[in-house]
């Protein structure tokens, strides 16, 4: 069994920092990733299809990198898919996200300078 996620995409908005009720710090951001749909390269379609993936940074290193990123930056995220649960309103809520083990800006390939 393997839970290993590797994504390259663009940052859609500045990262957000939150302190959880447990006093753990979380920095999260959204990554926009092109999707190769039905075996057709993205350039062959009139309208590109993308996925917007939530990325959670729990370690000091990934939080620091995420907070330095700007919208439009191209980054590589490596980590694992997680389902996180918490209480909100009157019940339990869950979300799938990538828990980042590493986050790095990608130079070139359309990256912002």
Secondary structure as GFF3:
##gff-version 3
##sequence-region A 1 113
A	DSSP	beta_strand	5	11	.	.	.	ID=ss1
A	DSSP	beta_strand	16	19	.	.	.	ID=ss2
A	DSSP	beta_strand	25	34	.	.	.	ID=ss3
A	DSSP	three_ten_helix	42	44	.	.	.	ID=ss4
A	DSSP	beta_strand	50	57	.	.	.	ID=ss5
A	DSSP	alpha_helix	60	68	.	.	.	ID=ss6
A	DSSP	beta_strand	74	88	.	.	.	ID=ss7
A	DSSP	beta_strand	91	105	.	.	.	ID=ss8
###
